[in-house]
């Protein structure tokens, strides 16, 4: 039974407080200043354990003070983010829970919601596991499917980051350290020589490969990679295009042109957050996404490429109708900003530009990208800090205007790779997004309608870190690029 998250679809706006056992009347903390002082130097889990666990249980299982378990699918749903925040801030007085808005900051209160989400995920995952096959067949809503290996471990894959296809059905698979292999069906048959050297450092290296939709006519292939800066130990993401010159089964990378390169002053040290994915809008533009290189404040700075989605003409020139072309000092290529580390980008069938990006500890986002939109990082976030301290709240404060995500993953899946189902093998899923997650080791099918998130279902879990999810342009099968083990698997329909 495929329960995991599929169950969410049956959950309608839930969360009605049903009266149950006689509530215990609990007096507010004797000394509120004691909690204020404790919370100041404490981790979020420390605050929970001291203040909340006596009623809600150390694993949110409930039982004390008249509480019920929070570890249910209905309570896990993102619709409860604000109600949970409000319950903690304003209290549930008729049930004996005090208002913590007097003792805890909004950031601490949101941190407690994140902590509860982590506990819920733990409990629900333990209870439900992931999608399970019966006689090799998985049952999902609308389709039965199989998962089979396409390119096994040990076939020349080395932290594969990206897959795309040539019109004849051969695939190109880019490895992060800077190599690329050519595969026909389920066999590696060749490699691409002569690629630019990449800065293989931390999360950086050869990132994305995007075959131009009119490849037959123009032969262009776009690559993005972490580029070594002029100063030692610096790097930033760079976009190029080039062509393949075939020599038997191998190809030579030729005619390379730089499509986008940030000035050297923006190159920085460290191996964090390069982005990057490239998509074509079919109207002569490409969209590419840049990570903020671990410098969150730069995501809000329009004079920097960090944490931005760029829109360029296919030849790298800047379209004259970009939103910030007339703004003094702005990077003219910017389309949207306030991003952290986007690693999924795709046009939906209705032309909506969808993006997935990674939050820190909680708060991966599915965003609908709009012209000049500010997505809020690092001023708002569904996350806490890695060290379990509060970071922000998810909602704009007075005077702030941010585009909120259509959906957030809490805890994170470390979203990476995004595509859209175009029909083919999975007609019932036409128009659905498929998204991967590295740490979550997951593939989710996400239903969207009229630019809105509807629900999601997990299709694959715990086979490895999911680096890329791409739908085969000819067959419509869903290809999944895994790291650790480094291999490619595919989801195909089971009759
Ligand atoms: C004295 C007992 C008590 C303490 C302490 C307490 N709560 Fe509650 N809380 C309750 C009760 C009772 C409810 C009503 C819902 C239920 O039945 O669980 C509730 C409701 C909630 C809800 C809403 C749940 C829902 O189902 O919508 C959240 C979230 C919550 N508490 C979080 C916290 C957090 C975080 C803390 C610590 C800062 C805390 N509570 C401390 C008793 C308590």
Boltz pocket constraint, residues with backbone or C-beta under 6 A from the ligand:
constraints:
  - pocket:
      binder: B
      contacts: [[A, 15], [A, 23], [A, 26], [A, 47], [A, 48], [A, 51], [A, 52], [A, 53], [A, 54], [A, 55], [A, 56], [A, 62], [A, 64], [A, 65], [A, 66], [A, 67], [A, 68], [A, 69], [A, 75], [A, 83], [A, 84], [A, 85], [A, 87], [A, 88], [A, 92], [A, 95], [A, 96], [A, 97], [A, 98], [A, 100], [A, 112], [A, 113]]
      max_distance: 6.0
